[in-house]
Amino acid sequence: MPSIGLGEARVTSEAMRVRTRTLRLAALLALATIGYSAQAAIRAIIDHLPSAASTAKPRGFDAQDHFPGAALLYDEPPPAEAPTMPATYAAPAAGVTGTTLLPDLPVSAYVPGTDGTITPARPFSMARASGQDLGRALNCLATAIYYESASEPDAGQRAVAQVILNRVRHPAFPNTVCGVVYQGSERAGCQFSFACDGAMARQPSRTGWARALRNASLMLAGGVEPSVGMATHYHTYAVTPSWNRALVMTAAIGAHFFHRWKGYWGTPGAFSQGYRGGEPVPGPHPRLAPLLPPVTMASAELPRPMPFVPGATALPAPVTAPAQVQPAYAGSSTMRTDNLPDSQILDKWKDSGKPLR
């Protein structure tokens, strides 16, 4: 058997290593080609399948039917028996918050915010809130943000949330987030129209709800939208409510104009109401029964007095027969209506009140 020299052995070993690397590379290329082909085949199959998005009718934010003030445009007429509220209490039009009139108190000294400057609100604190309060407040605030400003930029959504949180701290409004959001819904006089007009029957889109939830969480965690200041009202550019001339506009973000009260009620010192928790259940309040008008008898139903005739003899007063007051019980002993046995008590002891021995 011929012997192999040291140099030939090295050449043979190097050739085997090159061959091994070549085979490995070829195998990897083959696997990659197979994997790419399989992935391309799967993608082609998926592309030809009918997608749920193409077959299902888009709703909510995906259908672009949510925008500031969209609530009343999709409104169903309220029931005929629904009581009406004063125009100054409920939201008067689409994209408008309701208003609560307050008197302007005199300000004897300079107060920040009375000269037209914008004073940012203080960060809202949920330090006293329980876990339940925090969850309910987050749900109510996110719901209001979504149905009032789903198509607004993040700054516009935070501005709507700032208005709600400003109201929570103002003595003219409830001191809970859910109380402010659903104020007036018990009488179809909602401060925020979406809570009364059936807009909540439309399911929110997943992406729109996630963004509203994110902005609501930011504001409840102490975030502030400084551009709107102490605003407690807003409306869209499409409407001009009568009360906007009595307020001071603080900002215009997206499609909304934001306003604060004039005088002391629009200054930081008026927002003195503390948050103490006790959030109600999220959702519109149970409807109260409509107030019925007082029942009055028509004049035709009232008894007419007898005309006075001079010289006429007075009629005798009517006499009620005893039979009409106390019906006779003659023969009642024979009219038994029960199945009880006859009494074993002697007649002389029946009404004596004395115990038997």
C-alpha positions as CSV (number, residue, x, y, z in Angstrom):
1,M,0.0,0.0,0.0
2,P,1.5,3.3,-1.0
3,S,2.3,5.7,1.7
4,I,0.9,9.3,1.8
5,G,3.3,12.1,2.5
6,L,2.7,14.9,5.0
7,G,2.1,17.5,2.3
8,E,-0.4,15.2,0.4
9,A,-2.3,14.6,3.7
10,R,-2.6,18.3,4.3
11,V,-3.9,18.9,0.7
12,T,-6.4,16.1,1.1
13,S,-7.6,17.4,4.5
14,E,-8.1,20.9,3.1
15,A,-10.0,19.6,0.1
16,M,-12.4,17.7,2.4
17,R,-13.0,20.8,4.5
18,V,-13.7,22.9,1.3
19,R,-16.0,20.2,0.1
20,T,-17.9,20.0,3.5
21,R,-18.4,23.8,3.5
22,T,-19.7,23.7,-0.1
23,L,-22.1,20.9,0.8
24,R,-23.4,22.9,3.9
25,L,-23.8,26.0,1.9
26,A,-25.8,24.2,-0.8
27,A,-28.0,22.6,1.9
28,L,-28.7,26.0,3.5
29,L,-29.5,27.5,0.1
30,A,-31.9,24.6,-0.6
31,L,-33.6,25.1,2.7
32,A,-33.9,28.8,2.3
33,T,-35.4,28.3,-1.2
34,I,-37.9,25.8,0.1
35,G,-38.8,28.0,3.1
36,Y,-39.3,31.1,0.8
37,S,-41.4,29.0,-1.6
38,A,-43.5,27.8,1.2
39,Q,-43.9,31.2,2.7
40,A,-44.8,32.6,-0.7
41,A,-47.3,29.9,-1.2
42,I,-49.0,30.5,2.1
43,R,-49.0,34.2,1.4
44,A,-50.7,33.6,-1.9
45,I,-53.3,31.5,-0.3
46,I,-54.0,34.1,2.4
47,D,-54.3,36.9,-0.2
48,H,-56.9,34.9,-2.1
49,L,-59.0,34.2,1.0
50,P,-61.9,36.6,1.7
51,S,-60.9,38.7,4.7
52,A,-63.2,39.6,7.6
53,A,-62.5,43.3,7.0
54,S,-63.7,43.0,3.4
55,T,-66.9,41.1,4.2
56,A,-67.9,42.8,7.4
57,K,-69.5,46.2,7.2
58,P,-67.1,48.7,8.8
59,R,-68.4,50.5,11.9
60,G,-67.3,53.1,14.3
61,F,-64.0,54.9,13.7
62,D,-63.1,52.5,10.9
63,A,-66.2,53.7,8.9
64,Q,-65.2,57.3,9.6
65,D,-68.6,58.1,11.1
66,H,-67.1,59.4,14.3
67,F,-66.0,63.0,14.4
68,P,-66.6,65.9,16.7
69,G,-70.3,66.5,16.9
70,A,-71.2,63.2,15.1
71,A,-73.4,62.1,18.0
72,L,-76.5,64.2,17.1
73,L,-76.2,63.6,13.4
74,Y,-76.9,60.0,13.9
75,D,-79.5,60.7,16.6
76,E,-82.9,59.0,16.8
77,P,-85.8,61.1,17.8
78,P,-86.4,61.0,21.5
79,P,-89.6,59.4,22.8
80,A,-92.6,61.7,23.0
81,E,-92.8,61.3,26.7
82,A,-89.2,62.4,27.3
83,P,-89.3,65.6,29.3
84,T,-87.6,68.6,27.9
85,M,-84.8,70.4,29.6
86,P,-83.9,74.1,29.6
87,A,-81.8,75.1,26.6
88,T,-79.1,76.4,28.9
89,Y,-78.7,73.1,30.6
90,A,-78.4,70.4,27.9
91,A,-75.9,70.4,25.0
92,P,-77.8,72.6,22.5
93,A,-76.3,71.2,19.3
94,A,-73.9,68.6,17.9
95,G,-70.4,69.0,19.1
96,V,-71.3,71.3,21.9
97,T,-71.0,70.8,25.7
98,G,-73.9,71.9,27.8
99,T,-73.6,75.0,29.9
100,T,-74.4,76.0,33.5
101,L,-74.9,79.7,34.1
102,L,-73.2,81.2,37.1
103,P,-73.1,84.8,38.3
104,D,-70.0,86.8,37.9
105,L,-68.7,87.6,41.4
106,P,-66.7,90.9,41.8
107,V,-63.0,90.6,42.0
108,S,-61.4,93.2,44.1
109,A,-57.8,92.5,43.3
110,Y,-55.8,91.1,40.4
111,V,-56.5,87.4,39.9
112,P,-54.4,85.3,37.3
113,G,-56.6,84.6,34.4
114,T,-58.8,87.7,34.5
115,D,-56.6,89.6,32.0
116,G,-57.1,87.3,29.1
117,T,-54.0,85.2,29.8
118,I,-54.1,81.4,29.8
119,T,-53.5,79.8,33.1
120,P,-52.8,76.0,32.9
121,A,-54.8,73.8,35.2
122,R,-53.2,71.9,38.0
123,P,-52.5,68.2,37.5
124,F,-55.5,66.1,38.4
125,S,-54.9,63.8,41.4
126,M,-56.5,60.4,41.9
127,A,-54.6,59.9,45.2
128,R,-57.8,59.3,47.1
129,A,-59.3,57.0,44.5
130,S,-59.8,53.4,45.2
131,G,-59.1,50.8,42.5
132,Q,-62.8,50.7,41.6
133,D,-62.9,54.5,41.4
134,L,-59.9,54.6,39.1
135,G,-61.3,51.9,36.8
136,R,-64.6,53.7,36.5
137,A,-63.1,57.1,36.0
138,L,-60.8,55.7,33.3
139,N,-63.8,54.1,31.5
140,C,-65.9,57.2,31.6
141,L,-63.1,59.6,30.5
142,A,-62.1,57.3,27.7
143,T,-65.7,57.0,26.5
144,A,-66.2,60.7,26.4
145,I,-62.9,61.2,24.6
146,Y,-63.8,58.6,22.0
147,Y,-67.3,59.7,21.2
148,E,-66.6,63.5,21.4
149,S,-63.2,63.6,19.6
150,A,-62.3,60.2,18.1
151,S,-61.0,61.9,14.9
152,E,-59.1,64.7,16.7
153,P,-55.4,64.7,17.2
154,D,-54.0,63.7,20.6
155,A,-53.8,67.3,21.7
156,G,-57.5,67.7,20.9
157,Q,-58.4,64.5,22.8
158,R,-56.4,65.7,25.8
159,A,-58.1,69.1,25.6
160,V,-61.6,67.4,25.8
161,A,-60.3,65.4,28.8
162,Q,-59.0,68.6,30.4
163,V,-62.5,70.2,30.2
164,I,-64.0,67.2,31.9
165,L,-61.4,67.3,34.7
166,N,-61.8,71.0,35.1
167,R,-65.5,70.5,35.7
168,V,-64.8,67.8,38.3
169,R,-63.0,70.5,40.3
170,H,-65.5,73.3,39.8
171,P,-68.4,73.6,42.3
172,A,-70.9,74.0,39.5
173,F,-70.5,70.4,38.5
174,P,-70.4,66.9,40.1
175,N,-67.2,66.0,41.8
176,T,-66.6,62.7,40.0
177,V,-65.5,62.0,36.5
178,C,-68.4,59.8,35.6
179,G,-70.8,62.3,37.3
180,V,-69.5,65.0,35.0
181,V,-69.5,62.9,31.8
182,Y,-73.1,61.6,32.3
183,Q,-74.6,64.7,34.0
184,G,-78.2,65.3,32.9
185,S,-78.7,61.9,31.3
186,E,-81.3,61.1,33.9
187,R,-83.6,63.7,32.3
188,A,-82.4,63.6,28.6
189,G,-80.6,66.8,29.2
190,C,-77.1,65.5,28.8
191,Q,-74.1,67.9,29.1
192,F,-72.4,65.7,26.5
193,S,-74.8,64.8,23.8
194,F,-73.4,61.3,23.1
195,A,-74.8,60.1,26.4
196,C,-78.4,60.7,25.4
197,D,-78.6,60.4,21.6
198,G,-77.8,56.7,21.1
199,A,-74.3,57.2,19.9
200,M,-73.0,54.7,22.4
201,A,-74.9,51.9,20.7
202,R,-72.2,51.9,18.0
203,Q,-69.2,49.8,19.0
204,P,-65.9,51.6,19.2
205,S,-63.1,50.6,16.9
206,R,-60.2,48.8,18.5
207,T,-57.6,51.4,17.4
208,G,-59.7,54.4,18.2
209,W,-60.6,53.1,21.7
210,A,-56.9,52.2,22.4
211,R,-55.9,55.8,21.6
212,A,-58.7,57.3,23.7
213,L,-57.8,55.0,26.6
214,R,-54.1,56.0,26.3
215,N,-55.0,59.8,26.5
216,A,-57.4,59.2,29.3
217,S,-54.8,57.4,31.3
218,L,-52.3,60.1,30.7
219,M,-54.7,62.8,32.0
220,L,-55.7,60.9,35.1
221,A,-52.1,60.3,35.9
222,G,-51.5,64.0,36.2
223,G,-51.1,65.1,32.6
224,V,-52.2,68.6,31.6
225,E,-53.2,70.2,28.4
226,P,-52.0,73.7,29.1
227,S,-53.3,75.4,25.9
228,V,-57.0,75.3,27.1
229,G,-56.3,76.6,30.6
230,M,-59.4,76.6,32.8
231,A,-61.8,75.9,30.0
232,T,-65.1,74.3,31.0
233,H,-66.9,74.4,27.6
234,Y,-66.2,73.7,24.0
235,H,-67.9,73.5,20.6
236,T,-67.0,72.7,17.0
237,Y,-66.5,75.3,14.3
238,A,-69.7,74.1,12.6
239,V,-72.0,75.6,15.3
240,T,-72.2,78.9,17.2
241,P,-74.0,78.4,20.5
242,S,-75.5,81.5,22.0
243,W,-73.4,81.3,25.2
244,N,-70.0,81.5,23.5
245,R,-70.2,85.3,23.4
246,A,-70.5,85.3,27.2
247,L,-67.3,83.2,27.6
248,V,-63.7,83.7,26.9
249,M,-62.1,81.5,24.2
250,T,-58.9,79.9,25.4
251,A,-57.8,77.7,22.5
252,A,-58.7,76.3,19.1
253,I,-57.5,72.7,18.6
254,G,-58.6,70.6,15.7
255,A,-62.3,71.3,15.1
256,H,-63.0,72.5,18.6
257,F,-63.1,75.9,20.2
258,F,-62.5,75.9,24.0
259,H,-64.0,78.5,26.4
260,R,-63.8,79.5,30.1
261,W,-66.2,81.6,32.2
262,K,-65.6,85.3,32.5
263,G,-64.8,86.8,35.9
264,Y,-64.0,84.9,39.0
265,W,-65.7,81.6,37.9
266,G,-63.1,81.2,35.2
267,T,-60.1,81.8,37.4
268,P,-58.0,79.1,39.1
269,G,-59.3,80.1,42.5
270,A,-62.9,79.0,41.6
271,F,-61.7,75.4,40.9
272,S,-61.7,74.5,44.6
273,Q,-63.8,71.3,44.6
274,G,-61.7,68.3,45.7
275,Y,-62.0,64.8,44.3
276,R,-63.1,62.4,47.0
277,G,-63.9,59.3,44.9
278,G,-67.2,57.5,45.0
279,E,-67.5,57.2,41.2
280,P,-71.0,56.1,40.0
281,V,-71.4,53.1,37.7
282,P,-70.2,54.1,34.2
283,G,-73.0,54.8,31.8
284,P,-76.0,57.1,31.5
285,H,-78.0,57.4,34.7
286,P,-81.4,55.7,35.0
287,R,-84.1,57.9,33.6
288,L,-86.3,59.6,36.1
289,A,-90.1,59.4,35.6
290,P,-91.4,62.5,33.9
291,L,-93.0,65.0,36.2
292,L,-96.7,64.9,35.8
293,P,-98.6,68.2,35.8
294,P,-100.8,68.9,38.8
295,V,-104.3,67.4,38.4
296,T,-106.9,70.2,38.3
297,M,-110.6,69.7,37.9
298,A,-112.1,71.6,35.0
299,S,-114.6,74.3,35.8
300,A,-117.4,72.2,34.1
301,E,-116.7,69.4,36.6
302,L,-117.1,71.5,39.7
303,P,-120.5,71.4,41.4
304,R,-122.4,74.5,40.6
305,P,-124.1,76.3,43.5
306,M,-127.9,76.6,43.5
307,P,-129.0,80.1,42.5
308,F,-130.5,82.1,45.4
309,V,-134.2,83.0,44.9
310,P,-135.6,85.6,47.2
311,G,-138.6,84.4,49.2
312,A,-138.0,80.7,48.3
313,T,-138.3,78.1,51.1
314,A,-135.1,76.5,52.0
315,L,-134.9,72.8,51.1
316,P,-134.6,70.3,53.9
317,A,-131.2,68.8,54.5
318,P,-130.9,65.3,53.0
319,V,-131.3,62.5,55.4
320,T,-129.3,59.2,55.1
321,A,-131.3,56.1,55.8
322,P,-129.8,53.9,58.6
323,A,-129.8,51.0,56.2
324,Q,-127.3,52.8,54.0
325,V,-125.0,53.4,56.9
326,Q,-125.1,50.0,58.6
327,P,-126.6,47.2,56.5
328,A,-129.0,45.0,58.3
329,Y,-127.7,41.6,59.4
330,A,-131.0,39.9,59.7
331,G,-130.7,36.2,59.3
332,S,-126.9,36.3,59.2
333,S,-126.7,33.3,61.5
334,T,-128.0,31.2,58.6
335,M,-125.5,32.6,56.1
336,R,-122.4,30.8,57.0
337,T,-119.6,31.2,54.5
338,D,-116.9,29.2,56.2
339,N,-116.4,25.5,56.9
340,L,-115.5,25.9,60.6
341,P,-117.2,23.7,63.2
342,D,-119.9,25.1,65.4
343,S,-118.8,26.9,68.5
344,Q,-118.8,24.9,71.7
345,I,-118.9,28.0,73.9
346,L,-122.2,28.7,75.7
347,D,-124.0,31.9,74.7
348,K,-123.6,33.4,78.2
349,W,-119.8,33.2,78.0
350,K,-119.3,34.3,74.3
351,D,-118.9,38.1,75.0
352,S,-118.0,38.1,78.7
353,G,-114.2,38.4,78.2
354,K,-113.7,35.9,81.0
355,P,-111.4,32.9,80.5
356,L,-112.9,29.5,80.6
357,R,-111.9,27.2,83.5
